[in-house]
Amino acid sequence: MTVGSQVKSCFSTIKSAEASLSLLAKKTQQDQSRQAFTQSAQLISEIKEDLKKQVIQLAKEEPQYK
């Protein structure tokens, strides 16, 4: 597995985790749990955006990883 494909796989996993946390935040009845899920989803979203930049940068630097 190339570096590019590993980074893209990680990005997909992060997106899935973000979606799962957001869904849990909407479904939970407990305020404390909802807040924890929401905060976690926000943190994951920030990580996802940073990783997205890395995917774009990697594609520019190493065209074979597209």
mmJSON file of the N, C-alpha and C atoms, coordinates in Angstrom:
{"data_MODEL":{"atom_site":{
"group_PDB":["ATOM","ATOM","ATOM","ATOM","ATOM","ATOM","ATOM","ATOM","ATOM","ATOM","ATOM","ATOM","ATOM","ATOM","ATOM","ATOM","ATOM","ATOM","ATOM","ATOM","ATOM","ATOM","ATOM","ATOM","ATOM","ATOM","ATOM","ATOM","ATOM","ATOM","ATOM","ATOM","ATOM","ATOM","ATOM","ATOM","ATOM","ATOM","ATOM","ATOM","ATOM","ATOM","ATOM","ATOM","ATOM","ATOM","ATOM","ATOM","ATOM","ATOM","ATOM","ATOM","ATOM","ATOM","ATOM","ATOM","ATOM","ATOM","ATOM","ATOM","ATOM","ATOM","ATOM","ATOM","ATOM","ATOM","ATOM","ATOM","ATOM","ATOM","ATOM","ATOM","ATOM","ATOM","ATOM","ATOM","ATOM","ATOM","ATOM","ATOM","ATOM","ATOM","ATOM","ATOM","ATOM","ATOM","ATOM","ATOM","ATOM","ATOM","ATOM","ATOM","ATOM","ATOM","ATOM","ATOM","ATOM","ATOM","ATOM","ATOM","ATOM","ATOM","ATOM","ATOM","ATOM","ATOM","ATOM","ATOM","ATOM","ATOM","ATOM","ATOM","ATOM","ATOM","ATOM","ATOM","ATOM","ATOM","ATOM","ATOM","ATOM","ATOM","ATOM","ATOM","ATOM","ATOM","ATOM","ATOM","ATOM","ATOM","ATOM","ATOM","ATOM","ATOM","ATOM","ATOM","ATOM","ATOM","ATOM","ATOM","ATOM","ATOM","ATOM","ATOM","ATOM","ATOM","ATOM","ATOM","ATOM","ATOM","ATOM","ATOM","ATOM","ATOM","ATOM","ATOM","ATOM","ATOM","ATOM","ATOM","ATOM","ATOM","ATOM","ATOM","ATOM","ATOM","ATOM","ATOM","ATOM","ATOM","ATOM","ATOM","ATOM","ATOM","ATOM","ATOM","ATOM","ATOM","ATOM","ATOM","ATOM","ATOM","ATOM","ATOM","ATOM","ATOM","ATOM","ATOM","ATOM","ATOM","ATOM","ATOM","ATOM","ATOM","ATOM","ATOM","ATOM","ATOM"],
"id":[1,2,3,4,5,6,7,8,9,10,11,12,13,14,15,16,17,18,19,20,21,22,23,24,25,26,27,28,29,30,31,32,33,34,35,36,37,38,39,40,41,42,43,44,45,46,47,48,49,50,51,52,53,54,55,56,57,58,59,60,61,62,63,64,65,66,67,68,69,70,71,72,73,74,75,76,77,78,79,80,81,82,83,84,85,86,87,88,89,90,91,92,93,94,95,96,97,98,99,100,101,102,103,104,105,106,107,108,109,110,111,112,113,114,115,116,117,118,119,120,121,122,123,124,125,126,127,128,129,130,131,132,133,134,135,136,137,138,139,140,141,142,143,144,145,146,147,148,149,150,151,152,153,154,155,156,157,158,159,160,161,162,163,164,165,166,167,168,169,170,171,172,173,174,175,176,177,178,179,180,181,182,183,184,185,186,187,188,189,190,191,192,193,194,195,196,197,198],
"type_symbol":["N","C","C","N","C","C","N","C","C","N","C","C","N","C","C","N","C","C","N","C","C","N","C","C","N","C","C","N","C","C","N","C","C","N","C","C","N","C","C","N","C","C","N","C","C","N","C","C","N","C","C","N","C","C","N","C","C","N","C","C","N","C","C","N","C","C","N","C","C","N","C","C","N","C","C","N","C","C","N","C","C","N","C","C","N","C","C","N","C","C","N","C","C","N","C","C","N","C","C","N","C","C","N","C","C","N","C","C","N","C","C","N","C","C","N","C","C","N","C","C","N","C","C","N","C","C","N","C","C","N","C","C","N","C","C","N","C","C","N","C","C","N","C","C","N","C","C","N","C","C","N","C","C","N","C","C","N","C","C","N","C","C","N","C","C","N","C","C","N","C","C","N","C","C","N","C","C","N","C","C","N","C","C","N","C","C","N","C","C","N","C","C","N","C","C","N","C","C"],
"label_atom_id":["N","CA","C","N","CA","C","N","CA","C","N","CA","C","N","CA","C","N","CA","C","N","CA","C","N","CA","C","N","CA","C","N","CA","C","N","CA","C","N","CA","C","N","CA","C","N","CA","C","N","CA","C","N","CA","C","N","CA","C","N","CA","C","N","CA","C","N","CA","C","N","CA","C","N","CA","C","N","CA","C","N","CA","C","N","CA","C","N","CA","C","N","CA","C","N","CA","C","N","CA","C","N","CA","C","N","CA","C","N","CA","C","N","CA","C","N","CA","C","N","CA","C","N","CA","C","N","CA","C","N","CA","C","N","CA","C","N","CA","C","N","CA","C","N","CA","C","N","CA","C","N","CA","C","N","CA","C","N","CA","C","N","CA","C","N","CA","C","N","CA","C","N","CA","C","N","CA","C","N","CA","C","N","CA","C","N","CA","C","N","CA","C","N","CA","C","N","CA","C","N","CA","C","N","CA","C","N","CA","C","N","CA","C","N","CA","C","N","CA","C","N","CA","C","N","CA","C","N","CA","C"],
"label_alt_id":[null,null,null,null,null,null,null,null,null,null,null,null,null,null,null,null,null,null,null,null,null,null,null,null,null,null,null,null,null,null,null,null,null,null,null,null,null,null,null,null,null,null,null,null,null,null,null,null,null,null,null,null,null,null,null,null,null,null,null,null,null,null,null,null,null,null,null,null,null,null,null,null,null,null,null,null,null,null,null,null,null,null,null,null,null,null,null,null,null,null,null,null,null,null,null,null,null,null,null,null,null,null,null,null,null,null,null,null,null,null,null,null,null,null,null,null,null,null,null,null,null,null,null,null,null,null,null,null,null,null,null,null,null,null,null,null,null,null,null,null,null,null,null,null,null,null,null,null,null,null,null,null,null,null,null,null,null,null,null,null,null,null,null,null,null,null,null,null,null,null,null,null,null,null,null,null,null,null,null,null,null,null,null,null,null,null,null,null,null,null,null,null,null,null,null,null,null,null],
"label_comp_id":["MET","MET","MET","THR","THR","THR","VAL","VAL","VAL","GLY","GLY","GLY","SER","SER","SER","GLN","GLN","GLN","VAL","VAL","VAL","LYS","LYS","LYS","SER","SER","SER","CYS","CYS","CYS","PHE","PHE","PHE","SER","SER","SER","THR","THR","THR","ILE","ILE","ILE","LYS","LYS","LYS","SER","SER","SER","ALA","ALA","ALA","GLU","GLU","GLU","ALA","ALA","ALA","SER","SER","SER","LEU","LEU","LEU","SER","SER","SER","LEU","LEU","LEU","LEU","LEU","LEU","ALA","ALA","ALA","LYS","LYS","LYS","LYS","LYS","LYS","THR","THR","THR","GLN","GLN","GLN","GLN","GLN","GLN","ASP","ASP","ASP","GLN","GLN","GLN","SER","SER","SER","ARG","ARG","ARG","GLN","GLN","GLN","ALA","ALA","ALA","PHE","PHE","PHE","THR","THR","THR","GLN","GLN","GLN","SER","SER","SER","ALA","ALA","ALA","GLN","GLN","GLN","LEU","LEU","LEU","ILE","ILE","ILE","SER","SER","SER","GLU","GLU","GLU","ILE","ILE","ILE","LYS","LYS","LYS","GLU","GLU","GLU","ASP","ASP","ASP","LEU","LEU","LEU","LYS","LYS","LYS","LYS","LYS","LYS","GLN","GLN","GLN","VAL","VAL","VAL","ILE","ILE","ILE","GLN","GLN","GLN","LEU","LEU","LEU","ALA","ALA","ALA","LYS","LYS","LYS","GLU","GLU","GLU","GLU","GLU","GLU","PRO","PRO","PRO","GLN","GLN","GLN","TYR","TYR","TYR","LYS","LYS","LYS"],
"label_asym_id":["A","A","A","A","A","A","A","A","A","A","A","A","A","A","A","A","A","A","A","A","A","A","A","A","A","A","A","A","A","A","A","A","A","A","A","A","A","A","A","A","A","A","A","A","A","A","A","A","A","A","A","A","A","A","A","A","A","A","A","A","A","A","A","A","A","A","A","A","A","A","A","A","A","A","A","A","A","A","A","A","A","A","A","A","A","A","A","A","A","A","A","A","A","A","A","A","A","A","A","A","A","A","A","A","A","A","A","A","A","A","A","A","A","A","A","A","A","A","A","A","A","A","A","A","A","A","A","A","A","A","A","A","A","A","A","A","A","A","A","A","A","A","A","A","A","A","A","A","A","A","A","A","A","A","A","A","A","A","A","A","A","A","A","A","A","A","A","A","A","A","A","A","A","A","A","A","A","A","A","A","A","A","A","A","A","A","A","A","A","A","A","A","A","A","A","A","A","A"],
"label_entity_id":["1","1","1","1","1","1","1","1","1","1","1","1","1","1","1","1","1","1","1","1","1","1","1","1","1","1","1","1","1","1","1","1","1","1","1","1","1","1","1","1","1","1","1","1","1","1","1","1","1","1","1","1","1","1","1","1","1","1","1","1","1","1","1","1","1","1","1","1","1","1","1","1","1","1","1","1","1","1","1","1","1","1","1","1","1","1","1","1","1","1","1","1","1","1","1","1","1","1","1","1","1","1","1","1","1","1","1","1","1","1","1","1","1","1","1","1","1","1","1","1","1","1","1","1","1","1","1","1","1","1","1","1","1","1","1","1","1","1","1","1","1","1","1","1","1","1","1","1","1","1","1","1","1","1","1","1","1","1","1","1","1","1","1","1","1","1","1","1","1","1","1","1","1","1","1","1","1","1","1","1","1","1","1","1","1","1","1","1","1","1","1","1","1","1","1","1","1","1"],
"label_seq_id":[1,1,1,2,2,2,3,3,3,4,4,4,5,5,5,6,6,6,7,7,7,8,8,8,9,9,9,10,10,10,11,11,11,12,12,12,13,13,13,14,14,14,15,15,15,16,16,16,17,17,17,18,18,18,19,19,19,20,20,20,21,21,21,22,22,22,23,23,23,24,24,24,25,25,25,26,26,26,27,27,27,28,28,28,29,29,29,30,30,30,31,31,31,32,32,32,33,33,33,34,34,34,35,35,35,36,36,36,37,37,37,38,38,38,39,39,39,40,40,40,41,41,41,42,42,42,43,43,43,44,44,44,45,45,45,46,46,46,47,47,47,48,48,48,49,49,49,50,50,50,51,51,51,52,52,52,53,53,53,54,54,54,55,55,55,56,56,56,57,57,57,58,58,58,59,59,59,60,60,60,61,61,61,62,62,62,63,63,63,64,64,64,65,65,65,66,66,66],
"pdbx_PDB_ins_code":[null,null,null,null,null,null,null,null,null,null,null,null,null,null,null,null,null,null,null,null,null,null,null,null,null,null,null,null,null,null,null,null,null,null,null,null,null,null,null,null,null,null,null,null,null,null,null,null,null,null,null,null,null,null,null,null,null,null,null,null,null,null,null,null,null,null,null,null,null,null,null,null,null,null,null,null,null,null,null,null,null,null,null,null,null,null,null,null,null,null,null,null,null,null,null,null,null,null,null,null,null,null,null,null,null,null,null,null,null,null,null,null,null,null,null,null,null,null,null,null,null,null,null,null,null,null,null,null,null,null,null,null,null,null,null,null,null,null,null,null,null,null,null,null,null,null,null,null,null,null,null,null,null,null,null,null,null,null,null,null,null,null,null,null,null,null,null,null,null,null,null,null,null,null,null,null,null,null,null,null,null,null,null,null,null,null,null,null,null,null,null,null,null,null,null,null,null,null],
"Cartn_x":[0.85,0.0,0.896,0.625,1.43,1.065,1.935,1.676,0.379,0.211,-1.001,-2.262,-2.256,-3.455,-3.687,-2.611,-2.766,-3.378,-2.928,-3.46,-4.933,-5.261,-6.657,-7.527,-7.005,-7.748,-7.993,-6.975,-7.111,-8.162,-8.149,-9.122,-10.544,-10.741,-12.066,-12.507,-11.577,-11.891,-12.286,-11.569,-11.874,-13.259,-13.581,-14.906,-15.998,-15.766,-16.738,-16.906,-15.788,-15.848,-16.616,-16.378,-17.085,-18.597,-18.97,-20.392,-21.024,-20.321,-20.843,-21.041,-20.066,-20.183,-21.33,-21.492,-22.591,-23.935,-24.029,-25.272,-25.58,-24.561,-24.757,-25.186,-24.627,-24.991,-26.464,-26.963,-28.366,-29.312,-28.86,-29.74,-29.775,-28.727,-28.662,-29.644,-30.109,-31.062,-30.368,-29.18,-28.487,-27.677,-27.868,-27.181,-25.666,-25.17,-23.727,-23.141,-23.827,-23.364,-23.431,-24.512,-24.669,-23.534,-23.213,-22.132,-20.794,-20.539,-19.285,-19.182,-20.267,-20.258,-20.073,-20.726,-20.621,-19.202,-18.614,-17.245,-16.267,-16.485,-15.614,-15.748,-16.962,-17.193,-16.518,-16.547,-15.895,-14.383,-13.818,-12.385,-11.999,-12.766,-12.514,-12.635,-13.58,-13.752,-12.502,-11.902,-10.672,-9.537,-9.449,-8.426,-8.669,-9.934,-10.29,-9.85,-10.072,-9.684,-8.165,-7.42,-5.961,-5.503,-6.123,-5.772,-6.128,-7.231,-7.626,-6.555,-6.02,-4.937,-3.72,-3.452,-2.321,-2.537,-3.761,-4.092,-3.861,-4.316,-4.15,-2.67,-1.938,-0.508,0.246,-0.073,0.584,0.318,-0.899,-1.243,-0.46,-0.218,0.553,2.027,2.565,3.985,4.31,3.427,3.655,2.49,2.511,1.375,1.034,1.987,1.68,0.761,0.559,-0.31,-1.752,-2.06,-3.436,-4.374],
"Cartn_y":[-1.176,0.0,1.239,2.156,3.372,4.357,5.317,6.359,7.087,7.405,8.1,7.328,6.043,5.249,5.1,5.06,4.993,6.277,7.415,8.704,8.822,8.42,8.461,7.528,6.359,5.42,6.002,6.638,7.293,8.395,9.176,10.25,9.684,8.572,7.94,7.457,6.9,6.422,7.58,8.684,9.875,10.419,10.453,10.918,10.034,8.737,7.801,8.015,8.216,8.459,9.745,10.77,12.04,11.851,11.132,10.887,10.08,9.088,8.263,9.081,9.918,10.756,11.756,12.324,13.27,12.576,11.379,10.61,10.262,9.855,9.54,10.782,11.926,13.171,13.496,13.21,13.493,12.501,11.262,10.218,10.104,10.574,10.378,11.288,10.819,11.568,12.357,11.922,12.541,13.759,14.869,16.104,15.974,15.336,15.195,14.341,13.28,12.429,13.168,13.9,14.67,15.672,16.342,17.326,16.653,15.51,14.786,14.342,13.802,13.369,14.556,15.664,16.856,17.413,17.508,18.005,17.082,15.795,14.831,14.952,15.115,15.275,16.541,17.607,18.86,18.685,17.995,17.742,16.874,15.845,14.971,15.766,16.7,17.528,18.366,18.908,19.68,18.789,17.599,16.65,16.274,16.08,15.721,16.813,18.071,19.177,19.24,19.005,18.978,17.824,16.687,15.521,15.741,16.421,16.732,17.585,18.544,19.377,18.525,17.539,16.651,15.807,15.344,14.569,15.422,16.661,17.576,17.865,18.136,18.424,17.226,16.057,14.841,14.617,14.885,14.724,15.71,16.91,17.906,17.531,17.061,16.734,15.416,14.488,13.151,12.737,13.149,12.869,11.388,10.498,9.074,8.607,9.417,9.042,9.469,10.066,10.513,9.342],
"Cartn_z":[0.0,0.0,0.0,-0.915,-1.008,0.101,0.296,1.29,0.946,-0.332,-0.762,-0.439,-0.693,-0.419,1.078,1.861,3.319,3.87,3.362,3.807,3.407,2.193,1.746,2.564,2.91,3.75,5.14,5.687,6.989,6.927,5.85,5.662,5.634,4.935,4.874,6.253,6.996,8.344,9.254,9.148,9.949,9.603,8.319,7.9,8.49,8.493,9.048,10.56,11.249,12.696,13.002,12.21,12.399,12.218,11.182,10.923,12.051,12.543,13.639,14.91,15.225,16.428,16.298,15.127,14.905,15.049,14.521,14.626,16.082,16.813,18.231,19.011,18.678,19.362,19.134,17.944,17.642,18.302,18.483,18.995,20.511,21.183,22.629,23.359,24.481,25.292,26.412,26.799,27.924,27.447,28.137,27.754,27.822,28.867,29.032,27.898,27.546,26.446,25.122,24.907,23.673,23.521,24.616,24.583,24.283,24.889,24.648,23.195,22.647,21.251,20.303,20.608,19.768,19.791,20.963,21.066,20.348,20.485,19.808,18.294,17.816,16.375,15.865,16.64,16.232,16.154,17.12,17.121,15.916,15.669,14.522,13.223,13.162,11.975,11.712,12.759,12.61,12.096,12.64,12.195,10.739,10.381,9.009,8.039,8.4,7.533,7.357,8.435,8.334,7.44,7.609,6.804,5.338,5.096,3.717,3.038,3.769,3.234,2.902,3.732,3.48,2.23,2.035,0.84,-0.404,-0.366,-1.504,-1.739,-0.675,-0.791,-1.335,-0.852,-1.313,-2.798,-3.232,-4.65,-5.52,-4.999,-5.76,-5.84,-4.732,-4.669,-5.352,-5.246,-5.766,-6.666,-7.926,-8.823,-8.94,-8.704,-8.804,-7.679,-6.63,-5.526,-5.727,-6.854,-7.105,-7.201],
"occupancy":[1.0,1.0,1.0,1.0,1.0,1.0,1.0,1.0,1.0,1.0,1.0,1.0,1.0,1.0,1.0,1.0,1.0,1.0,1.0,1.0,1.0,1.0,1.0,1.0,1.0,1.0,1.0,1.0,1.0,1.0,1.0,1.0,1.0,1.0,1.0,1.0,1.0,1.0,1.0,1.0,1.0,1.0,1.0,1.0,1.0,1.0,1.0,1.0,1.0,1.0,1.0,1.0,1.0,1.0,1.0,1.0,1.0,1.0,1.0,1.0,1.0,1.0,1.0,1.0,1.0,1.0,1.0,1.0,1.0,1.0,1.0,1.0,1.0,1.0,1.0,1.0,1.0,1.0,1.0,1.0,1.0,1.0,1.0,1.0,1.0,1.0,1.0,1.0,1.0,1.0,1.0,1.0,1.0,1.0,1.0,1.0,1.0,1.0,1.0,1.0,1.0,1.0,1.0,1.0,1.0,1.0,1.0,1.0,1.0,1.0,1.0,1.0,1.0,1.0,1.0,1.0,1.0,1.0,1.0,1.0,1.0,1.0,1.0,1.0,1.0,1.0,1.0,1.0,1.0,1.0,1.0,1.0,1.0,1.0,1.0,1.0,1.0,1.0,1.0,1.0,1.0,1.0,1.0,1.0,1.0,1.0,1.0,1.0,1.0,1.0,1.0,1.0,1.0,1.0,1.0,1.0,1.0,1.0,1.0,1.0,1.0,1.0,1.0,1.0,1.0,1.0,1.0,1.0,1.0,1.0,1.0,1.0,1.0,1.0,1.0,1.0,1.0,1.0,1.0,1.0,1.0,1.0,1.0,1.0,1.0,1.0,1.0,1.0,1.0,1.0,1.0,1.0,1.0,1.0,1.0,1.0,1.0,1.0],
"B_iso_or_equiv":[0.0,0.0,0.0,0.0,0.0,0.0,0.0,0.0,0.0,0.0,0.0,0.0,0.0,0.0,0.0,0.0,0.0,0.0,0.0,0.0,0.0,0.0,0.0,0.0,0.0,0.0,0.0,0.0,0.0,0.0,0.0,0.0,0.0,0.0,0.0,0.0,0.0,0.0,0.0,0.0,0.0,0.0,0.0,0.0,0.0,0.0,0.0,0.0,0.0,0.0,0.0,0.0,0.0,0.0,0.0,0.0,0.0,0.0,0.0,0.0,0.0,0.0,0.0,0.0,0.0,0.0,0.0,0.0,0.0,0.0,0.0,0.0,0.0,0.0,0.0,0.0,0.0,0.0,0.0,0.0,0.0,0.0,0.0,0.0,0.0,0.0,0.0,0.0,0.0,0.0,0.0,0.0,0.0,0.0,0.0,0.0,0.0,0.0,0.0,0.0,0.0,0.0,0.0,0.0,0.0,0.0,0.0,0.0,0.0,0.0,0.0,0.0,0.0,0.0,0.0,0.0,0.0,0.0,0.0,0.0,0.0,0.0,0.0,0.0,0.0,0.0,0.0,0.0,0.0,0.0,0.0,0.0,0.0,0.0,0.0,0.0,0.0,0.0,0.0,0.0,0.0,0.0,0.0,0.0,0.0,0.0,0.0,0.0,0.0,0.0,0.0,0.0,0.0,0.0,0.0,0.0,0.0,0.0,0.0,0.0,0.0,0.0,0.0,0.0,0.0,0.0,0.0,0.0,0.0,0.0,0.0,0.0,0.0,0.0,0.0,0.0,0.0,0.0,0.0,0.0,0.0,0.0,0.0,0.0,0.0,0.0,0.0,0.0,0.0,0.0,0.0,0.0,0.0,0.0,0.0,0.0,0.0,0.0],
"pdbx_formal_charge":[null,null,null,null,null,null,null,null,null,null,null,null,null,null,null,null,null,null,null,null,null,null,null,null,null,null,null,null,null,null,null,null,null,null,null,null,null,null,null,null,null,null,null,null,null,null,null,null,null,null,null,null,null,null,null,null,null,null,null,null,null,null,null,null,null,null,null,null,null,null,null,null,null,null,null,null,null,null,null,null,null,null,null,null,null,null,null,null,null,null,null,null,null,null,null,null,null,null,null,null,null,null,null,null,null,null,null,null,null,null,null,null,null,null,null,null,null,null,null,null,null,null,null,null,null,null,null,null,null,null,null,null,null,null,null,null,null,null,null,null,null,null,null,null,null,null,null,null,null,null,null,null,null,null,null,null,null,null,null,null,null,null,null,null,null,null,null,null,null,null,null,null,null,null,null,null,null,null,null,null,null,null,null,null,null,null,null,null,null,null,null,null,null,null,null,null,null,null],
"auth_seq_id":[1,1,1,2,2,2,3,3,3,4,4,4,5,5,5,6,6,6,7,7,7,8,8,8,9,9,9,10,10,10,11,11,11,12,12,12,13,13,13,14,14,14,15,15,15,16,16,16,17,17,17,18,18,18,19,19,19,20,20,20,21,21,21,22,22,22,23,23,23,24,24,24,25,25,25,26,26,26,27,27,27,28,28,28,29,29,29,30,30,30,31,31,31,32,32,32,33,33,33,34,34,34,35,35,35,36,36,36,37,37,37,38,38,38,39,39,39,40,40,40,41,41,41,42,42,42,43,43,43,44,44,44,45,45,45,46,46,46,47,47,47,48,48,48,49,49,49,50,50,50,51,51,51,52,52,52,53,53,53,54,54,54,55,55,55,56,56,56,57,57,57,58,58,58,59,59,59,60,60,60,61,61,61,62,62,62,63,63,63,64,64,64,65,65,65,66,66,66],
"auth_comp_id":["MET","MET","MET","THR","THR","THR","VAL","VAL","VAL","GLY","GLY","GLY","SER","SER","SER","GLN","GLN","GLN","VAL","VAL","VAL","LYS","LYS","LYS","SER","SER","SER","CYS","CYS","CYS","PHE","PHE","PHE","SER","SER","SER","THR","THR","THR","ILE","ILE","ILE","LYS","LYS","LYS","SER","SER","SER","ALA","ALA","ALA","GLU","GLU","GLU","ALA","ALA","ALA","SER","SER","SER","LEU","LEU","LEU","SER","SER","SER","LEU","LEU","LEU","LEU","LEU","LEU","ALA","ALA","ALA","LYS","LYS","LYS","LYS","LYS","LYS","THR","THR","THR","GLN","GLN","GLN","GLN","GLN","GLN","ASP","ASP","ASP","GLN","GLN","GLN","SER","SER","SER","ARG","ARG","ARG","GLN","GLN","GLN","ALA","ALA","ALA","PHE","PHE","PHE","THR","THR","THR","GLN","GLN","GLN","SER","SER","SER","ALA","ALA","ALA","GLN","GLN","GLN","LEU","LEU","LEU","ILE","ILE","ILE","SER","SER","SER","GLU","GLU","GLU","ILE","ILE","ILE","LYS","LYS","LYS","GLU","GLU","GLU","ASP","ASP","ASP","LEU","LEU","LEU","LYS","LYS","LYS","LYS","LYS","LYS","GLN","GLN","GLN","VAL","VAL","VAL","ILE","ILE","ILE","GLN","GLN","GLN","LEU","LEU","LEU","ALA","ALA","ALA","LYS","LYS","LYS","GLU","GLU","GLU","GLU","GLU","GLU","PRO","PRO","PRO","GLN","GLN","GLN","TYR","TYR","TYR","LYS","LYS","LYS"],
"auth_asym_id":["A","A","A","A","A","A","A","A","A","A","A","A","A","A","A","A","A","A","A","A","A","A","A","A","A","A","A","A","A","A","A","A","A","A","A","A","A","A","A","A","A","A","A","A","A","A","A","A","A","A","A","A","A","A","A","A","A","A","A","A","A","A","A","A","A","A","A","A","A","A","A","A","A","A","A","A","A","A","A","A","A","A","A","A","A","A","A","A","A","A","A","A","A","A","A","A","A","A","A","A","A","A","A","A","A","A","A","A","A","A","A","A","A","A","A","A","A","A","A","A","A","A","A","A","A","A","A","A","A","A","A","A","A","A","A","A","A","A","A","A","A","A","A","A","A","A","A","A","A","A","A","A","A","A","A","A","A","A","A","A","A","A","A","A","A","A","A","A","A","A","A","A","A","A","A","A","A","A","A","A","A","A","A","A","A","A","A","A","A","A","A","A","A","A","A","A","A","A"],
"auth_atom_id":["N","CA","C","N","CA","C","N","CA","C","N","CA","C","N","CA","C","N","CA","C","N","CA","C","N","CA","C","N","CA","C","N","CA","C","N","CA","C","N","CA","C","N","CA","C","N","CA","C","N","CA","C","N","CA","C","N","CA","C","N","CA","C","N","CA","C","N","CA","C","N","CA","C","N","CA","C","N","CA","C","N","CA","C","N","CA","C","N","CA","C","N","CA","C","N","CA","C","N","CA","C","N","CA","C","N","CA","C","N","CA","C","N","CA","C","N","CA","C","N","CA","C","N","CA","C","N","CA","C","N","CA","C","N","CA","C","N","CA","C","N","CA","C","N","CA","C","N","CA","C","N","CA","C","N","CA","C","N","CA","C","N","CA","C","N","CA","C","N","CA","C","N","CA","C","N","CA","C","N","CA","C","N","CA","C","N","CA","C","N","CA","C","N","CA","C","N","CA","C","N","CA","C","N","CA","C","N","CA","C","N","CA","C","N","CA","C","N","CA","C","N","CA","C","N","CA","C","N","CA","C"],
"pdbx_PDB_model_num":[1,1,1,1,1,1,1,1,1,1,1,1,1,1,1,1,1,1,1,1,1,1,1,1,1,1,1,1,1,1,1,1,1,1,1,1,1,1,1,1,1,1,1,1,1,1,1,1,1,1,1,1,1,1,1,1,1,1,1,1,1,1,1,1,1,1,1,1,1,1,1,1,1,1,1,1,1,1,1,1,1,1,1,1,1,1,1,1,1,1,1,1,1,1,1,1,1,1,1,1,1,1,1,1,1,1,1,1,1,1,1,1,1,1,1,1,1,1,1,1,1,1,1,1,1,1,1,1,1,1,1,1,1,1,1,1,1,1,1,1,1,1,1,1,1,1,1,1,1,1,1,1,1,1,1,1,1,1,1,1,1,1,1,1,1,1,1,1,1,1,1,1,1,1,1,1,1,1,1,1,1,1,1,1,1,1,1,1,1,1,1,1,1,1,1,1,1,1]
}}}
